[in-house]
């Protein structure tokens, strides 16, 4: 789990942030790139059987949770 203290993402836009080229209204002026990072990240995580979720407060930043399954026999001591 990771958390930033940025401008946050409004709840109405939270479900759309994984769409290619989408930018939340609150971060458009500050954002760099073309809006593909979260879209690519989600596809990679899902290809490995995991989940990537976001929770945000529109005024206090965003929290990201990445969960990947353990493969049998791959755990380290």
PyMOL Python script that loads the backbone (N, CA, C, O; Angstrom):
from pymol import cmd

cmd.read_pdbstr("""\
ATOM      1  N   UNK A   1       0.862  -1.176   0.000  1.00  0.00           N
ATOM      2  CA  UNK A   1       0.000   0.000   0.000  1.00  0.00           C
ATOM      3  C   UNK A   1       0.902   1.229   0.000  1.00  0.00           C
ATOM      4  O   UNK A   1       1.885   1.305   0.736  1.00  0.00           O
ATOM      5  N   UNK A   2       0.544   2.170  -0.831  1.00  0.00           N
ATOM      6  CA  UNK A   2       1.271   3.432  -0.889  1.00  0.00           C
ATOM      7  C   UNK A   2       0.294   4.591  -0.838  1.00  0.00           C
ATOM      8  O   UNK A   2      -0.855   4.459  -1.257  1.00  0.00           O
ATOM      9  N   UNK A   3       0.741   5.710  -0.331  1.00  0.00           N
ATOM     10  CA  UNK A   3      -0.132   6.876  -0.209  1.00  0.00           C
ATOM     11  C   UNK A   3       0.642   8.132  -0.573  1.00  0.00           C
ATOM     12  O   UNK A   3       1.809   8.286  -0.213  1.00  0.00           O
ATOM     13  N   UNK A   4      -0.024   9.027  -1.292  1.00  0.00           N
ATOM     14  CA  UNK A   4       0.576  10.326  -1.560  1.00  0.00           C
ATOM     15  C   UNK A   4      -0.237  11.400  -0.866  1.00  0.00           C
ATOM     16  O   UNK A   4      -1.325  11.133  -0.357  1.00  0.00           O
ATOM     17  N   UNK A   5       0.276  12.581  -0.844  1.00  0.00           N
ATOM     18  CA  UNK A   5      -0.415  13.703  -0.204  1.00  0.00           C
ATOM     19  C   UNK A   5      -0.758  14.772  -1.230  1.00  0.00           C
ATOM     20  O   UNK A   5      -0.791  15.961  -0.912  1.00  0.00           O
ATOM     21  N   UNK A   6      -1.012  14.346  -2.460  1.00  0.00           N
ATOM     22  CA  UNK A   6      -1.327  15.281  -3.537  1.00  0.00           C
ATOM     23  C   UNK A   6      -2.741  15.822  -3.453  1.00  0.00           C
ATOM     24  O   UNK A   6      -3.369  15.797  -2.395  1.00  0.00           O
ATOM     25  N   UNK A   7      -3.230  16.309  -4.575  1.00  0.00           N
ATOM     26  CA  UNK A   7      -4.539  16.955  -4.621  1.00  0.00           C
ATOM     27  C   UNK A   7      -5.684  15.964  -4.500  1.00  0.00           C
ATOM     28  O   UNK A   7      -6.809  16.376  -4.216  1.00  0.00           O
ATOM     29  N   UNK A   8      -5.446  14.688  -4.702  1.00  0.00           N
ATOM     30  CA  UNK A   8      -6.503  13.694  -4.612  1.00  0.00           C
ATOM     31  C   UNK A   8      -7.325  13.610  -5.885  1.00  0.00           C
ATOM     32  O   UNK A   8      -7.165  14.410  -6.807  1.00  0.00           O
ATOM     33  N   UNK A   9      -8.200  12.629  -5.914  1.00  0.00           N
ATOM     34  CA  UNK A   9      -9.056  12.374  -7.074  1.00  0.00           C
ATOM     35  C   UNK A   9     -10.500  12.417  -6.595  1.00  0.00           C
ATOM     36  O   UNK A   9     -10.853  11.702  -5.657  1.00  0.00           O
ATOM     37  N   UNK A  10     -11.339  13.233  -7.214  1.00  0.00           N
ATOM     38  CA  UNK A  10     -12.752  13.270  -6.821  1.00  0.00           C
ATOM     39  C   UNK A  10     -13.409  11.896  -6.982  1.00  0.00           C
ATOM     40  O   UNK A  10     -13.113  11.176  -7.936  1.00  0.00           O
ATOM     41  N   UNK A  11     -14.292  11.534  -6.058  1.00  0.00           N
ATOM     42  CA  UNK A  11     -14.958  10.229  -6.101  1.00  0.00           C
ATOM     43  C   UNK A  11     -15.643   9.962  -7.437  1.00  0.00           C
ATOM     44  O   UNK A  11     -15.645   8.825  -7.908  1.00  0.00           O
ATOM     45  N   UNK A  12     -16.215  10.973  -8.047  1.00  0.00           N
ATOM     46  CA  UNK A  12     -16.912  10.802  -9.327  1.00  0.00           C
ATOM     47  C   UNK A  12     -15.963  10.383 -10.449  1.00  0.00           C
ATOM     48  O   UNK A  12     -16.405   9.811 -11.446  1.00  0.00           O
ATOM     49  N   UNK A  13     -14.667  10.659 -10.300  1.00  0.00           N
ATOM     50  CA  UNK A  13     -13.693  10.332 -11.340  1.00  0.00           C
ATOM     51  C   UNK A  13     -12.841   9.121 -10.999  1.00  0.00           C
ATOM     52  O   UNK A  13     -12.096   8.642 -11.854  1.00  0.00           O
ATOM     53  N   UNK A  14     -12.928   8.619  -9.788  1.00  0.00           N
ATOM     54  CA  UNK A  14     -12.059   7.545  -9.330  1.00  0.00           C
ATOM     55  C   UNK A  14     -12.177   6.279 -10.177  1.00  0.00           C
ATOM     56  O   UNK A  14     -11.172   5.617 -10.439  1.00  0.00           O
ATOM     57  N   UNK A  15     -13.372   5.942 -10.601  1.00  0.00           N
ATOM     58  CA  UNK A  15     -13.566   4.739 -11.412  1.00  0.00           C
ATOM     59  C   UNK A  15     -12.992   4.835 -12.814  1.00  0.00           C
ATOM     60  O   UNK A  15     -12.832   3.814 -13.483  1.00  0.00           O
ATOM     61  N   UNK A  16     -12.681   6.026 -13.265  1.00  0.00           N
ATOM     62  CA  UNK A  16     -12.203   6.219 -14.634  1.00  0.00           C
ATOM     63  C   UNK A  16     -10.690   6.312 -14.753  1.00  0.00           C
ATOM     64  O   UNK A  16     -10.171   6.322 -15.869  1.00  0.00           O
ATOM     65  N   UNK A  17      -9.968   6.380 -13.643  1.00  0.00           N
ATOM     66  CA  UNK A  17      -8.530   6.654 -13.712  1.00  0.00           C
ATOM     67  C   UNK A  17      -7.715   5.552 -14.379  1.00  0.00           C
ATOM     68  O   UNK A  17      -6.571   5.793 -14.764  1.00  0.00           O
ATOM     69  N   UNK A  18      -8.267   4.357 -14.524  1.00  0.00           N
ATOM     70  CA  UNK A  18      -7.549   3.277 -15.185  1.00  0.00           C
ATOM     71  C   UNK A  18      -7.803   3.241 -16.696  1.00  0.00           C
ATOM     72  O   UNK A  18      -7.234   2.404 -17.397  1.00  0.00           O
ATOM     73  N   UNK A  19      -8.644   4.134 -17.197  1.00  0.00           N
ATOM     74  CA  UNK A  19      -8.883   4.212 -18.645  1.00  0.00           C
ATOM     75  C   UNK A  19      -7.699   4.898 -19.320  1.00  0.00           C
ATOM     76  O   UNK A  19      -7.161   5.870 -18.789  1.00  0.00           O
ATOM     77  N   UNK A  20      -7.286   4.396 -20.495  1.00  0.00           N
ATOM     78  CA  UNK A  20      -6.183   5.049 -21.201  1.00  0.00           C
ATOM     79  C   UNK A  20      -6.495   6.518 -21.491  1.00  0.00           C
ATOM     80  O   UNK A  20      -7.614   6.858 -21.876  1.00  0.00           O
ATOM     81  N   UNK A  21      -5.519   7.364 -21.305  1.00  0.00           N
ATOM     82  CA  UNK A  21      -5.550   8.799 -21.592  1.00  0.00           C
ATOM     83  C   UNK A  21      -6.424   9.621 -20.647  1.00  0.00           C
ATOM     84  O   UNK A  21      -6.578  10.825 -20.853  1.00  0.00           O
ATOM     85  N   UNK A  22      -7.002   8.995 -19.611  1.00  0.00           N
ATOM     86  CA  UNK A  22      -7.837   9.737 -18.677  1.00  0.00           C
ATOM     87  C   UNK A  22      -6.965  10.539 -17.715  1.00  0.00           C
ATOM     88  O   UNK A  22      -5.914  10.075 -17.273  1.00  0.00           O
ATOM     89  N   UNK A  23      -7.415  11.734 -17.404  1.00  0.00           N
ATOM     90  CA  UNK A  23      -6.765  12.567 -16.385  1.00  0.00           C
ATOM     91  C   UNK A  23      -7.857  13.164 -15.507  1.00  0.00           C
ATOM     92  O   UNK A  23      -8.821  13.745 -16.004  1.00  0.00           O
ATOM     93  N   UNK A  24      -7.695  13.015 -14.215  1.00  0.00           N
ATOM     94  CA  UNK A  24      -8.667  13.599 -13.289  1.00  0.00           C
ATOM     95  C   UNK A  24      -8.601  15.121 -13.409  1.00  0.00           C
ATOM     96  O   UNK A  24      -7.526  15.696 -13.581  1.00  0.00           O
ATOM     97  N   UNK A  25      -9.730  15.742 -13.319  1.00  0.00           N
ATOM     98  CA  UNK A  25      -9.807  17.206 -13.443  1.00  0.00           C
ATOM     99  C   UNK A  25      -8.898  17.904 -12.438  1.00  0.00           C
ATOM    100  O   UNK A  25      -8.283  18.922 -12.754  1.00  0.00           O
ATOM    101  N   UNK A  26      -8.814  17.359 -11.232  1.00  0.00           N
ATOM    102  CA  UNK A  26      -8.046  18.012 -10.168  1.00  0.00           C
ATOM    103  C   UNK A  26      -6.541  18.026 -10.415  1.00  0.00           C
ATOM    104  O   UNK A  26      -5.833  18.836  -9.816  1.00  0.00           O
ATOM    105  N   UNK A  27      -6.035  17.152 -11.281  1.00  0.00           N
ATOM    106  CA  UNK A  27      -4.604  17.087 -11.495  1.00  0.00           C
ATOM    107  C   UNK A  27      -4.135  17.444 -12.883  1.00  0.00           C
ATOM    108  O   UNK A  27      -2.945  17.330 -13.176  1.00  0.00           O
ATOM    109  N   UNK A  28      -5.024  17.868 -13.737  1.00  0.00           N
ATOM    110  CA  UNK A  28      -4.644  18.137 -15.137  1.00  0.00           C
ATOM    111  C   UNK A  28      -3.552  19.178 -15.285  1.00  0.00           C
ATOM    112  O   UNK A  28      -2.658  19.016 -16.115  1.00  0.00           O
ATOM    113  N   UNK A  29      -3.604  20.229 -14.511  1.00  0.00           N
ATOM    114  CA  UNK A  29      -2.627  21.305 -14.655  1.00  0.00           C
ATOM    115  C   UNK A  29      -1.238  20.873 -14.193  1.00  0.00           C
ATOM    116  O   UNK A  29      -0.238  21.407 -14.673  1.00  0.00           O
ATOM    117  N   UNK A  30      -1.163  19.918 -13.271  1.00  0.00           N
ATOM    118  CA  UNK A  30       0.117  19.499 -12.703  1.00  0.00           C
ATOM    119  C   UNK A  30       0.672  18.227 -13.330  1.00  0.00           C
ATOM    120  O   UNK A  30       1.862  17.949 -13.183  1.00  0.00           O
ATOM    121  N   UNK A  31      -0.141  17.458 -14.013  1.00  0.00           N
ATOM    122  CA  UNK A  31       0.251  16.133 -14.483  1.00  0.00           C
ATOM    123  C   UNK A  31       1.215  16.195 -15.660  1.00  0.00           C
ATOM    124  O   UNK A  31       1.115  17.049 -16.542  1.00  0.00           O
ATOM    125  N   UNK A  32       2.149  15.255 -15.633  1.00  0.00           N
ATOM    126  CA  UNK A  32       3.031  15.056 -16.765  1.00  0.00           C
ATOM    127  C   UNK A  32       2.625  13.755 -17.442  1.00  0.00           C
ATOM    128  O   UNK A  32       1.861  12.977 -16.871  1.00  0.00           O
ATOM    129  N   UNK A  33       3.114  13.512 -18.629  1.00  0.00           N
ATOM    130  CA  UNK A  33       2.793  12.279 -19.331  1.00  0.00           C
ATOM    131  C   UNK A  33       1.508  12.399 -20.123  1.00  0.00           C
ATOM    132  O   UNK A  33       0.932  13.480 -20.247  1.00  0.00           O
ATOM    133  N   UNK A  34       1.061  11.257 -20.664  1.00  0.00           N
ATOM    134  CA  UNK A  34      -0.116  11.277 -21.532  1.00  0.00           C
ATOM    135  C   UNK A  34      -1.291  10.472 -20.981  1.00  0.00           C
ATOM    136  O   UNK A  34      -2.294  10.296 -21.672  1.00  0.00           O
ATOM    137  N   UNK A  35      -1.179   9.987 -19.756  1.00  0.00           N
ATOM    138  CA  UNK A  35      -2.311   9.302 -19.146  1.00  0.00           C
ATOM    139  C   UNK A  35      -2.392   7.815 -19.416  1.00  0.00           C
ATOM    140  O   UNK A  35      -3.489   7.260 -19.477  1.00  0.00           O
ATOM    141  N   UNK A  36      -1.249   7.153 -19.579  1.00  0.00           N
ATOM    142  CA  UNK A  36      -1.259   5.711 -19.825  1.00  0.00           C
ATOM    143  C   UNK A  36      -0.726   4.883 -18.657  1.00  0.00           C
ATOM    144  O   UNK A  36      -0.929   3.669 -18.627  1.00  0.00           O
ATOM    145  N   UNK A  37      -0.058   5.505 -17.705  1.00  0.00           N
ATOM    146  CA  UNK A  37       0.607   4.769 -16.631  1.00  0.00           C
ATOM    147  C   UNK A  37      -0.286   3.847 -15.833  1.00  0.00           C
ATOM    148  O   UNK A  37       0.030   2.666 -15.691  1.00  0.00           O
ATOM    149  N   UNK A  38      -1.394   4.345 -15.307  1.00  0.00           N
ATOM    150  CA  UNK A  38      -2.288   3.500 -14.508  1.00  0.00           C
ATOM    151  C   UNK A  38      -2.971   2.436 -15.352  1.00  0.00           C
ATOM    152  O   UNK A  38      -3.222   1.328 -14.878  1.00  0.00           O
ATOM    153  N   UNK A  39      -3.271   2.768 -16.598  1.00  0.00           N
ATOM    154  CA  UNK A  39      -3.878   1.797 -17.500  1.00  0.00           C
ATOM    155  C   UNK A  39      -2.931   0.618 -17.733  1.00  0.00           C
ATOM    156  O   UNK A  39      -3.341  -0.540 -17.659  1.00  0.00           O
ATOM    157  N   UNK A  40      -1.672   0.919 -18.012  1.00  0.00           N
ATOM    158  CA  UNK A  40      -0.668  -0.135 -18.219  1.00  0.00           C
ATOM    159  C   UNK A  40      -0.435  -0.922 -16.932  1.00  0.00           C
ATOM    160  O   UNK A  40      -0.366  -2.151 -16.958  1.00  0.00           O
ATOM    161  N   UNK A  41      -0.314  -0.222 -15.817  1.00  0.00           N
ATOM    162  CA  UNK A  41      -0.060  -0.884 -14.542  1.00  0.00           C
ATOM    163  C   UNK A  41      -1.175  -1.876 -14.212  1.00  0.00           C
ATOM    164  O   UNK A  41      -0.902  -3.003 -13.799  1.00  0.00           O
ATOM    165  N   UNK A  42      -2.415  -1.465 -14.391  1.00  0.00           N
ATOM    166  CA  UNK A  42      -3.538  -2.351 -14.094  1.00  0.00           C
ATOM    167  C   UNK A  42      -3.500  -3.602 -14.967  1.00  0.00           C
ATOM    168  O   UNK A  42      -3.731  -4.705 -14.472  1.00  0.00           O
ATOM    169  N   UNK A  43      -3.218  -3.450 -16.234  1.00  0.00           N
ATOM    170  CA  UNK A  43      -3.174  -4.608 -17.133  1.00  0.00           C
ATOM    171  C   UNK A  43      -2.053  -5.575 -16.753  1.00  0.00           C
ATOM    172  O   UNK A  43      -2.240  -6.790 -16.813  1.00  0.00           O
ATOM    173  N   UNK A  44      -0.914  -5.059 -16.371  1.00  0.00           N
ATOM    174  CA  UNK A  44       0.205  -5.913 -15.955  1.00  0.00           C
ATOM    175  C   UNK A  44      -0.143  -6.662 -14.677  1.00  0.00           C
ATOM    176  O   UNK A  44       0.087  -7.867 -14.580  1.00  0.00           O
ATOM    177  N   UNK A  45      -0.696  -5.954 -13.697  1.00  0.00           N
ATOM    178  CA  UNK A  45      -1.068  -6.577 -12.428  1.00  0.00           C
ATOM    179  C   UNK A  45      -2.127  -7.653 -12.651  1.00  0.00           C
ATOM    180  O   UNK A  45      -2.013  -8.748 -12.101  1.00  0.00           O
ATOM    181  N   UNK A  46      -3.148  -7.363 -13.442  1.00  0.00           N
ATOM    182  CA  UNK A  46      -4.206  -8.346 -13.703  1.00  0.00           C
ATOM    183  C   UNK A  46      -3.670  -9.553 -14.468  1.00  0.00           C
ATOM    184  O   UNK A  46      -4.141 -10.670 -14.253  1.00  0.00           O
ATOM    185  N   UNK A  47      -2.701  -9.353 -15.353  1.00  0.00           N
ATOM    186  CA  UNK A  47      -2.105 -10.463 -16.096  1.00  0.00           C
ATOM    187  C   UNK A  47      -1.385 -11.435 -15.155  1.00  0.00           C
ATOM    188  O   UNK A  47      -1.207 -12.607 -15.486  1.00  0.00           O
ATOM    189  N   UNK A  48      -0.979 -10.948 -13.997  1.00  0.00           N
ATOM    190  CA  UNK A  48      -0.322 -11.780 -12.995  1.00  0.00           C
ATOM    191  C   UNK A  48      -1.289 -12.257 -11.916  1.00  0.00           C
ATOM    192  O   UNK A  48      -0.867 -12.798 -10.894  1.00  0.00           O
ATOM    193  N   UNK A  49      -2.588 -12.055 -12.143  1.00  0.00           N
ATOM    194  CA  UNK A  49      -3.605 -12.526 -11.207  1.00  0.00           C
ATOM    195  C   UNK A  49      -3.804 -11.649  -9.995  1.00  0.00           C
ATOM    196  O   UNK A  49      -4.355 -12.100  -8.991  1.00  0.00           O
ATOM    197  N   UNK A  50      -3.366 -10.399 -10.067  1.00  0.00           N
ATOM    198  CA  UNK A  50      -3.466  -9.501  -8.929  1.00  0.00           C
ATOM    199  C   UNK A  50      -4.527  -8.437  -9.089  1.00  0.00           C
ATOM    200  O   UNK A  50      -5.296  -8.430 -10.050  1.00  0.00           O
ATOM    201  N   UNK A  51      -4.547  -7.544  -8.127  1.00  0.00           N
ATOM    202  CA  UNK A  51      -5.479  -6.418  -8.156  1.00  0.00           C
ATOM    203  C   UNK A  51      -4.728  -5.124  -7.836  1.00  0.00           C
ATOM    204  O   UNK A  51      -3.740  -5.120  -7.102  1.00  0.00           O
ATOM    205  N   UNK A  52      -5.215  -4.056  -8.396  1.00  0.00           N
ATOM    206  CA  UNK A  52      -4.696  -2.717  -8.123  1.00  0.00           C
ATOM    207  C   UNK A  52      -5.902  -1.836  -7.855  1.00  0.00           C
ATOM    208  O   UNK A  52      -6.751  -1.663  -8.729  1.00  0.00           O
ATOM    209  N   UNK A  53      -5.984  -1.283  -6.663  1.00  0.00           N
ATOM    210  CA  UNK A  53      -7.124  -0.443  -6.302  1.00  0.00           C
ATOM    211  C   UNK A  53      -6.643   0.906  -5.783  1.00  0.00           C
ATOM    212  O   UNK A  53      -5.531   1.034  -5.271  1.00  0.00           O
ATOM    213  N   UNK A  54      -7.498   1.897  -5.926  1.00  0.00           N
ATOM    214  CA  UNK A  54      -7.215   3.242  -5.444  1.00  0.00           C
ATOM    215  C   UNK A  54      -8.337   3.710  -4.535  1.00  0.00           C
ATOM    216  O   UNK A  54      -9.508   3.411  -4.769  1.00  0.00           O
ATOM    217  N   UNK A  55      -7.972   4.438  -3.511  1.00  0.00           N
ATOM    218  CA  UNK A  55      -8.932   5.129  -2.656  1.00  0.00           C
ATOM    219  C   UNK A  55      -8.417   6.547  -2.534  1.00  0.00           C
ATOM    220  O   UNK A  55      -7.217   6.764  -2.369  1.00  0.00           O
ATOM    221  N   UNK A  56      -9.318   7.513  -2.613  1.00  0.00           N
ATOM    222  CA  UNK A  56      -8.854   8.889  -2.603  1.00  0.00           C
ATOM    223  C   UNK A  56      -9.829   9.804  -1.885  1.00  0.00           C
ATOM    224  O   UNK A  56     -11.041   9.588  -1.875  1.00  0.00           O
ATOM    225  N   UNK A  57      -9.263  10.813  -1.299  1.00  0.00           N
ATOM    226  CA  UNK A  57     -10.009  11.918  -0.727  1.00  0.00           C
ATOM    227  C   UNK A  57      -9.648  13.107  -1.607  1.00  0.00           C
ATOM    228  O   UNK A  57      -8.466  13.400  -1.785  1.00  0.00           O
ATOM    229  N   UNK A  58     -10.611  13.776  -2.144  1.00  0.00           N
ATOM    230  CA  UNK A  58     -10.357  14.840  -3.120  1.00  0.00           C
ATOM    231  C   UNK A  58      -9.505  15.981  -2.584  1.00  0.00           C
ATOM    232  O   UNK A  58      -9.089  16.848  -3.351  1.00  0.00           O
ATOM    233  N   UNK A  59      -9.238  15.998  -1.279  1.00  0.00           N
ATOM    234  CA  UNK A  59      -8.412  17.074  -0.736  1.00  0.00           C
ATOM    235  C   UNK A  59      -7.164  16.591   0.005  1.00  0.00           C
ATOM    236  O   UNK A  59      -6.340  17.410   0.415  1.00  0.00           O
ATOM    237  N   UNK A  60      -7.011  15.271   0.184  1.00  0.00           N
ATOM    238  CA  UNK A  60      -5.895  14.779   1.001  1.00  0.00           C
ATOM    239  C   UNK A  60      -5.103  13.648   0.357  1.00  0.00           C
ATOM    240  O   UNK A  60      -4.497  12.864   1.087  1.00  0.00           O
ATOM    241  N   UNK A  61      -5.074  13.522  -0.919  1.00  0.00           N
ATOM    242  CA  UNK A  61      -4.236  12.522  -1.551  1.00  0.00           C
ATOM    243  C   UNK A  61      -4.932  11.222  -1.888  1.00  0.00           C
ATOM    244  O   UNK A  61      -6.146  11.083  -1.742  1.00  0.00           O
ATOM    245  N   UNK A  62      -4.125  10.267  -2.346  1.00  0.00           N
ATOM    246  CA  UNK A  62      -4.630   9.001  -2.853  1.00  0.00           C
ATOM    247  C   UNK A  62      -3.835   7.846  -2.270  1.00  0.00           C
ATOM    248  O   UNK A  62      -2.627   7.954  -2.058  1.00  0.00           O
ATOM    249  N   UNK A  63      -4.520   6.744  -2.013  1.00  0.00           N
ATOM    250  CA  UNK A  63      -3.879   5.529  -1.519  1.00  0.00           C
ATOM    251  C   UNK A  63      -4.038   4.443  -2.575  1.00  0.00           C
ATOM    252  O   UNK A  63      -5.142   4.214  -3.070  1.00  0.00           O
ATOM    253  N   UNK A  64      -2.947   3.777  -2.921  1.00  0.00           N
ATOM    254  CA  UNK A  64      -2.961   2.688  -3.891  1.00  0.00           C
ATOM    255  C   UNK A  64      -2.633   1.385  -3.177  1.00  0.00           C
ATOM    256  O   UNK A  64      -1.737   1.343  -2.334  1.00  0.00           O
ATOM    257  N   UNK A  65      -3.355   0.325  -3.512  1.00  0.00           N
ATOM    258  CA  UNK A  65      -3.096  -0.997  -2.941  1.00  0.00           C
ATOM    259  C   UNK A  65      -2.871  -1.981  -4.088  1.00  0.00           C
ATOM    260  O   UNK A  65      -3.722  -2.141  -4.963  1.00  0.00           O
ATOM    261  N   UNK A  66      -1.730  -2.625  -4.070  1.00  0.00           N
ATOM    262  CA  UNK A  66      -1.360  -3.622  -5.073  1.00  0.00           C
ATOM    263  C   UNK A  66      -1.293  -4.966  -4.364  1.00  0.00           C
ATOM    264  O   UNK A  66      -0.588  -5.123  -3.367  1.00  0.00           O
ATOM    265  N   UNK A  67      -2.033  -5.928  -4.889  1.00  0.00           N
ATOM    266  CA  UNK A  67      -2.026  -7.266  -4.311  1.00  0.00           C
ATOM    267  C   UNK A  67      -1.735  -8.268  -5.416  1.00  0.00           C
ATOM    268  O   UNK A  67      -2.395  -8.287  -6.455  1.00  0.00           O
ATOM    269  N   UNK A  68      -0.727  -9.103  -5.168  1.00  0.00           N
ATOM    270  CA  UNK A  68      -0.355 -10.167  -6.110  1.00  0.00           C
ATOM    271  C   UNK A  68      -0.418 -11.504  -5.380  1.00  0.00           C
ATOM    272  O   UNK A  68      -0.061 -11.590  -4.206  1.00  0.00           O
ATOM    273  N   UNK A  69      -0.871 -12.545  -6.072  1.00  0.00           N
ATOM    274  CA  UNK A  69      -0.939 -13.854  -5.418  1.00  0.00           C
ATOM    275  C   UNK A  69       0.448 -14.466  -5.283  1.00  0.00           C
ATOM    276  O   UNK A  69       1.318 -14.242  -6.125  1.00  0.00           O
ATOM    277  N   UNK A  70       0.649 -15.239  -4.224  1.00  0.00           N
ATOM    278  CA  UNK A  70       1.870 -16.024  -4.070  1.00  0.00           C
ATOM    279  C   UNK A  70       1.717 -17.314  -4.871  1.00  0.00           C
ATOM    280  O   UNK A  70       0.677 -17.971  -4.830  1.00  0.00           O
ATOM    281  N   UNK A  71       2.745 -17.649  -5.578  1.00  0.00           N
ATOM    282  CA  UNK A  71       2.730 -18.930  -6.285  1.00  0.00           C
ATOM    283  C   UNK A  71       3.281 -19.988  -5.352  1.00  0.00           C
ATOM    284  O   UNK A  71       4.213 -19.730  -4.590  1.00  0.00           O
ATOM    285  N   UNK A  72       2.715 -21.164  -5.410  1.00  0.00           N
ATOM    286  CA  UNK A  72       3.160 -22.265  -4.568  1.00  0.00           C
ATOM    287  C   UNK A  72       4.651 -22.515  -4.812  1.00  0.00           C
ATOM    288  O   UNK A  72       5.094 -22.634  -5.955  1.00  0.00           O
ATOM    289  N   UNK A  73       5.415 -22.592  -3.718  1.00  0.00           N
ATOM    290  CA  UNK A  73       6.840 -22.867  -3.826  1.00  0.00           C
ATOM    291  C   UNK A  73       7.692 -21.650  -4.097  1.00  0.00           C
ATOM    292  O   UNK A  73       8.911 -21.778  -4.206  1.00  0.00           O
ATOM    293  N   UNK A  74       7.094 -20.459  -4.211  1.00  0.00           N
ATOM    294  CA  UNK A  74       7.881 -19.272  -4.531  1.00  0.00           C
ATOM    295  C   UNK A  74       8.164 -18.398  -3.316  1.00  0.00           C
ATOM    296  O   UNK A  74       8.878 -17.401  -3.429  1.00  0.00           O
ATOM    297  N   UNK A  75       7.620 -18.751  -2.168  1.00  0.00           N
ATOM    298  CA  UNK A  75       7.831 -17.919  -0.985  1.00  0.00           C
ATOM    299  C   UNK A  75       9.273 -18.017  -0.520  1.00  0.00           C
ATOM    300  O   UNK A  75       9.880 -19.087  -0.555  1.00  0.00           O
ATOM    301  N   UNK A  76       9.810 -16.891  -0.086  1.00  0.00           N
ATOM    302  CA  UNK A  76      11.188 -16.868   0.428  1.00  0.00           C
ATOM    303  C   UNK A  76      11.162 -16.979   1.938  1.00  0.00           C
ATOM    304  O   UNK A  76      10.207 -16.537   2.577  1.00  0.00           O
ATOM    305  N   UNK A  77      12.211 -17.570   2.524  1.00  0.00           N
ATOM    306  CA  UNK A  77      12.239 -17.689   3.992  1.00  0.00           C
ATOM    307  C   UNK A  77      12.370 -16.362   4.681  1.00  0.00           C
ATOM    308  O   UNK A  77      12.407 -16.305   5.910  1.00  0.00           O
TER     309      UNK A  77
END
""", "prot")
cmd.dss("prot")
cmd.show_as("cartoon", "prot")
cmd.util.cbc("prot")
cmd.orient("prot")
